[in-house]
């Protein structure tokens, strides 16, 4: 069985994100990009599906410390055995388009027998590579383990290369106090020459310096400052350094319900996540990164608005066909394992609103529009107008029938509101009078159709009788104040309907069949962070702190969060680490700290 989701650490080279378990095994790695086929897939299967173990061989080995070097993704694990102790440092070199993972073993006390197991399985574990030993074209060069399969080649360098054993490689070596042993696994296209070796001391110094320098720019304070900083670092780690695209998570098909079928590929870039990340970066001192995310958004959206998608590949790719990998048994026997995402073709009416709100906040922070960026936003508003009466599949990517989701209609309102602000506050040219008419038409409609007087609550869909945690976004975009009577009564209803015994919030009731899937999922962490924000903004500080402390306490020892949390089993659930969870953690912490997030104040006369 694969290690617990929360037992994994994330590494990053701003191109991909491997996961390393507490027992020292690289269980998941896609080379060279987040959305490339995996070369290690044990996370979704068994040993035969690929992994790289580096840990003490002794059965009495225990971990006495495991942490990132402060504000970095350089992982350090201290092992202790009866014979001594050793430090394993795992990191990914940055820059030069190099795709490699470095594992360094340093002897601290006595001697420790280390074990290495390597099973390379490219193509999501469909390929068994041809492995040979080769040498660099340099005198007395040490041997290199070279694995090739189709377009992929991987080279392992190190002084103690494992030996062939049962379609893999295994070996042991002794590390003593003061000694150091380095291994580097490098991916490269099989038609290109073997990359030359690099100075790993320099690579480690550069990686540490980059992450430390990036983290030092973070504007954060208060009791949750550390969690905010790590969350922002996670968002940066999930962002491709060249394209600026941020993936929702570096994994696919970690289940929302153990043994269930709600298993999705999150290794793509959602417009919604990019927009929310832009806002968080602005709030915490990363203006240049915010501009990078804006540019990715605009490039992805460029073209006919009718061809707009809710998600794209890391480089802006549009073709993300969903298929099932039947040869992988799935995490905790949760099938199917999926790659690609069929939701790419869905119409989600809220997306333009998310983008427009983020870009309005960028303008409020001093960001300047150019002829391309504003013209594209005007075209997006034209798209919203054209599809004004269309039903959609909602924020949660329902696979049931299209409906009028109240949250989606509110975000359409927010799109027009942002356009009006651009003209009347920032002096841009646009048809603000038409947008105002459409905005007010939506406001009246939402208040009439989206709020059920008998329930005393906004509803998930027009005419429906269910609530939805996405309704907590309503005051975030300025549609109503946080303390409006309708919002306060809606929160009461959410607490009655969606709050679990453990105090965490579900997205919605899956037993209604609204999403077209079999019922069953765990509390979605982002929703509980939204609830913290609402509590904090409406004077319920004690309840906000209690819930925030609980949520921050759910992070693993490295500060990472998954998509959901199984309270009954006290385990993380869903893809990991999840950008949306960390984004909403930052929002909730800002609300607790009283941070001004460039709020869109309600002003119907604007």
N, C-alpha and C positions, 0 to 999 in steps of 0.2 A: 504493500500500500504506500502511496506517495506520502511525503511528510505533510503535516498540517500546513494549511495555506499561510497562517501567521508565523510559521517557523522559517519563512524565507526572507532573504535580504535582496534588495534591488541594487544592481550595478548599472552604470550608464556611461556611454561614450558620446551621448547626444545623437546616436544613430540607432541603437538598439538597447534592450534592457534585459539581461539575463537574471535569473532567480537562483540563489544559492541557499540550500537548506541549512539548518543548524548542524546537521551531521557532516557538513562539508561537501555536499554533492551539488553540482550544477545540474538542476533538474529541468531547466527550460532555457533555451537560447536560440534566437533567430538571427542568422547572419545573412547579409550585412545590415538590414533594416528591421525595424520593429515588425513590419508586415511581411518580411521574407519567410520562406519555409524554415521550420525549425531544424536544428541539427541535434539538439537534445530535447527529448519529449517525455521523459519519465514522469513529469508532472501529470501527464494525461494517460499514463500507461504503466509499464513495468520497466525493469532494468533493460530488457531487450529493445526498448524504444529510445535508448540513448541517455547517457549521463556522464559526468566526470567527477569522480570522488577523490578527495585529497584530505586525509584525516589520519590520526594515530591508529595503528593496527591493534594496540592493546585493548582488551575488553574493559579495563578499568578506566579508560580515558573519560575525562569529564571536561566540560567547558566552564572556565572560571570567569571569563569575560568575553563579551561580543558586542562590538559597537562600531559605528563609523568614526573615523577621525573627524573631529568637530567640523560641521558645515560642509562635509564632503560626501562622496559615494565611494570612498576608500574604506573597505570593510576589514576590520581586524578581529581575529578570533584567537583567544589564548586557550590552549589545551593543556591539561595537566594529567600525567600518568604517574604510576609508582616509580618510574625511572627518571622522570624529569618533566619539563614543560617546554612548549613550543608555541610560537606565534605564527599564524597563517594570515597573510595580507592579500586580499583579493581586490583588483581594480582593473579598469579599462583605460588604456592610453587614449589621450584626446588629440585631435588634429591629424593632418596629413592623410586624411581619408583611410587611415589604418583601421582594420576591424580585428581586434584581438582582445584576449582576456589573459591577464597575468595573475599567477598564483605564486606567492613567495613564502617559503617556510624558513623561519629564523629560530635557531636554538636559544632558549633562555636559561634553562637549568638542566644539568644532567644530560641524559640522552633519551630520545624518543624515537621509536620505530614508526615511520610513516608508511601509509599504504596509499597506492594510487590505482584507480580503476577507470578506464576510459572506453566508452562505447560510442562511437560517432555514427549517427544515423541521419543523414541528410534527407531532405524532402519529406518532412513530417514523419520520419521513421519508415519510409517506404524503400529506402535505398541502403544496401550494404556496400560500403566503399571498398575500393582496392587500396590496401595499405602497404607501404614499402618504406625502407630506410634510405635516405639520400643524404648528401652533404652539400654545403655551400661550396662555391668555387673559390675557396680560400684555403691556404695551407693549414694542415692539421685541424680542419674544421670538425667539430663534433657532429655526430649523426643527428638527423632530423626525422621524425616520424611524419610521413606524408600520406594523407588520405584523400582519394579522389573518387567522385561519383557525379557523372554528368557535368553540369556547369560549376559544381562546387569543389573547392580544394581547401583542405585544412592542414596546417603544419604545426606540429608540437615540437618546441625546442626546450631542452633542459638537460642537465647532467645525468639524470637517472630515468631514462625513458622506460616506460613499462613494456613488458614482453607480450607477444601474441598469446591469447588464451581464449578459446571458446567464442570466436567471432568478436573478440574485444581485446583489450590489452590490460595487464595487471602487473604490479610490481611493488617492491618495498625498498626503503632506504632508511639509514640511520642518520638522524640530525642531532648534533651535540651542541653544547653551549658555545656561542660565538660564531657558529657556522650559519651559512645562508645558502639556500637552494632556490633557484628561480625556474618557473615554467611559463612559457608563453604559447598560447594556442591562437594561431592567426588564420583567418579566412581570407581567400582571394579567389577570383575567377579562375577556373581550371585552365583556361587558354592563355593565361598570363604567367610570366616568370615568377618563381618563388620570391616573395618579398625578403629583403635583407633584414638581418637582426638589428634591433635597436638597443640603445643603452637604457636598461630598465630602471636604473637609479634615477636617471634624468626624467624618464617617463612618469615615474611615481611622484617625483617632485613637482613636475608640471601639472599632473592631474590634481594633486593636493592643493597646489597654489591656485589653480583655476577655480575649483569649487569653493575654497575658502574666500577668495576674492569676491566671487559672485554672492556668496552668502553674507558677506560683510556689508553689502549695500542695502540689505533688507531693513526697512523701517518697521520695527515692531517693538512692542513693549508689553508690560503687564504680565499677569500670571500665566497667560497662554502664549507668550511670546516665542518660546521654544517650539511649540507645536506649529505655530504660524510659519516660522522660519523653515522648519523641516518640510511643511506642506508646500511652500513656495519652491523649495529645492526639488521636491518630487515633480512639480509641474515643469520645472526647467529640465529635469532628467528625462521626462517623457516628450520633450520637444526636439525635433530634428534640427540640428545646428544650421543646416544649409537651407532647407525649405521653410522652416518656421512652423511646420505643422505639428500639432500636439495630439498624441494618441490618447484615447480614453483609458487605456491600460496596455501593458506590454504582453498580455496573455489573451488566450482564447479559451472559451468553453469551461472555465471554472464555474461550477454550477451555482445557481441561485437556490437550489433545493437538492441536497445530496440524494443521488439516485434518480433525480428528475431529468426533464428534457429542456429546462430553461437555461440553455447553455449557448452563449453567443460570443462572436468574435469581436473584441473591442480594440483591435490593433489598428484602428483607423481614426481619422480626424473628423470629429463632429463640429459643424459650424457653431453649435451651441456651446460646446466646451471651449472653443477658441475665443468666442465672444466673452465668456465669463472669465477666462484666464486673463484676457486683455484688461478687464476691469480690476482684477486682483493685483496685477502687476503695477497698474497705475497707482493704486492706493498705497503700495508698499515700496515705492521708490525705483521701479524698474521701467522708466519711460521708454528707453530704447527697445527693451524687449516687447513692450506694448505695441510699439510701431511695427516690430517684426511680425507679431501676430496679426495686426491689422493688414499688413501687406499680404500675408498668407490668405487671409479671408478674402481680400479683394481679388487676388489671382484665382482662387478657387471658384469664386462667383462670376468671374468674367465670362461674357458670352450672353446668349439669349437667356433671360431670367426663366423662361419656360423650361429650360433644361437644368435648373438649379436642383441640387441634391442636398440631403441633410448631412451627408458625410462624404469624405473623399479619402483617397490614399494619401500617404505621407507626402508625396510629391504633387498632390492634386489629381491623382488618377480617378477616373469616374467608373471604370468597370470593376466592380467588387462582387462578382457572382458568388452566391452562397452554395456550398456543397458540404456533404457529410463525409467524414473519414471513418469508415466502418472498421478499419484495422486497429484503431485506438479504442481501448475500453473506456476511456474517460476517467476523470478524477472521481474517486469513490464510486466507480461503476456508474457514472452519470453520462448517459448517452442521449443523443448523438454528440460527437465532437464535430464542431462546425468550423469551417474557414470561409471567409467572405461574410457578407451580411445582407440578407434580402431586404432589410429595412431601407437600404439605400434608395429604393424606388418609391418609398412612401411619400405622400404629401403630408407634411406636418406644418400647419399654418402658423405655429409659434416662432419658427426659425428666423424669419426676417425681423421680427420684433426683437429677438435676442441680439441680432447683429446691429440693428439700428440703435438700440439702447446703449450698447457698448461703444459704438462710434460717437454717439452724442456725449458720453462721458469723456471720451478722448478729446473731443472739442472743448469741453468744459475745463479740461486740464491743460489746454493750450495747444493741442494738436491741430495742425493745419490741413485743410482739404486741398486737393489739387483737381484739375479738370477731369481726371479719370475717376477718383474716389467718390466725389459728390455726384457726378453723372450716373455712376453705377447705383448709388443709393436711391436716386430718383427713379431709376428703372425698377429697382426692387419694390418701391412703393407702388409703382404701376402694376407690378405683378400681384401685390396684395389686393389692390383695387379690382383687378380682373377676376381674382378668385375669392372675392368678398363673400359670396354665398355658398362656397364649396365646403363640404364637410371634410374632416381630416382624421388622422390616426393618433394624434396627440403626442405629448411629450414622451410618454412611455412606450411609444412605438407599438401600439396595440396591433395584434394580428387578427382581430375580429373585424366587425363592420366599421366603416367610417361614420363619425358622429360630429356633432357640434360640441367640442370640448370647451368648457368655460375658460380654462387656462389659455387655450389657443386663441380664443376670441379676445381675451385681455391683452395678449401679446400683439395681436393685430392692432389693437387700440394703441399700444405703446409704440408700434412702428410709425403710425401717423403722428403721434405726439412728438416723437423725436424729429420727424421731418419738419413739423411746424416750428419747433425750437431752433432748428438749424437756420430757418429763414428769419424768424423774428428776433432771435438773440444773437446769432452769429453772422447775419447779413448775407447768407447764401441765397441764390435765386431758385425759387420753386413755387409751385401752385399751392401755397399755404391755405388759401380759402377753401379749395376743394378738399384738401386733407383735413381741414377742420370739420367740414360737413360730415366726412366719413368717420372721423373720430367721434363726433357727437352722436352719430347714428349708432355706432358700436356701443358707446357708453349706455345709451338708453336701452338698447337691446340686451346687453349683459345684465343690467340691473333688473330688467323685466323677466328675462328667460333664464338667467344663470343663478338667480337667487330664489330659493323656495321659501315662501313666507311661513308655511306650516312647519317646515323643518327648522326654520330660523338659520339657514345656512346657504352659502353658495354650494352648487352641486358640481359633480364631475362633468356631467353633460347636461345640455338643455333638456328639461323634462325628466331627468333621471332622479333617483332617490338615494344616490350614493355620494359620498364625499371623496376627496382626492387631496393628498398632501401637496400637490402642485398648486393648490389654491393659496398656499402660504406665500406664493410669489406675487400675488395681487398688490400688496402695498410696496413691495420692493421696486416696482416700476412706476409707482406714483398714481396708480388708478384710484386707490383710496388710502387714507391714512392708516397706519398700523392700528390706531385706537378707534377707528370707526366702528359703530355699533354692529354693522354687518360682519366685519372682520372678527370682532370679539366673539360673536355668537357662532361664527364659522369655526373658530379655533375650539370652542367648547364642543361642538359637534365632532370635530376631528378627534378630540381627546376621547370622546365616548365611543367612537366607531373604529378608530385605527390605532389607538395607543395599546400596546401589549402590556401584559402583566409586569414585564421587566422595565416598563417605562420608555420603550422605543417605539417609533412611529412607522407603521406600514405605509406603502405608497397608496394603496387602495385595496378593496376586498377582491381577491382573485376568484372567490367562489361565485361571483356574479356572472362570470363568463364573458365580461366585456372585452377581455384581451384575446379571446379565441384560443386559449391554452388551458391545459389541465390546471386546476387550482393548486396553490401552495407556493409560498416564498416567505423569506424572513424579512425583518425590518431593514429598510433601505436607509443607510446611514445619513445620506444627504438630507432626507426628509426630517430626521431628528435635529440636524444642525439648523435647518430652516425654522424649526419650532423654537430652538434656543434663541435665534435672532428675534422672532416675534415676541417671545417672553421678555427679552431684554429691552426691546423698543416700546413695550407697553407697561413697564414698571414692575414686572414680575421677576425681579432680580434674583430672589432666592431660588425660585424654580428654574430659572435660566442657569444659574451657577450649578445647581445640583445635576441637571441634565448634561451641561457642558462637561463637568468633571467626569461624569460617567462615560461620555463619548470619547473624550481624550484618553481616558483610562483603557479604552478598547484597542488603542494602537499597540503594535508589538513593541519590543524593547528598542527597536530602531525608529519608531515614530511613524510606521506605515499602516495604512488602512485599506481594507478591501471594500467591495461594493455594499455588502450586507453583513449582518451578524446574527448567528443562530444562538439566541439567548439560552434555549433549553440545553444545548450542547456546549455552550460557551466557546464557540469557534467562529472564525471568520468564514464567510461564504461569498462566492462570486469572484469576478476577476480582480486581480491584485498586482500592484497597488492601483487604486482607482482614482483617476483625476477628479471626478465629480465629488467624491467624498472629501478630498483635500481642499477643493475649491470652496465647498460649503463650510468646512471647518474654518477657513480664513474669514469668511463672511460672518460666521457666528462669533468668532473671537473679536472681530472688529466691533460688532454690536455690543459685546460685553465690555469692551474697552472704551466705548463711546466714540469710535473713530468715524469721521465724516467720510462716507464713500461717494462723494459727489452726488448726493441724493437728488433725485428728480422729484422736487416738491410738487404736490398737487396744486394745480392752478388752471382751472377750467376756462379761465378768461384769456389764457395765453394765446 
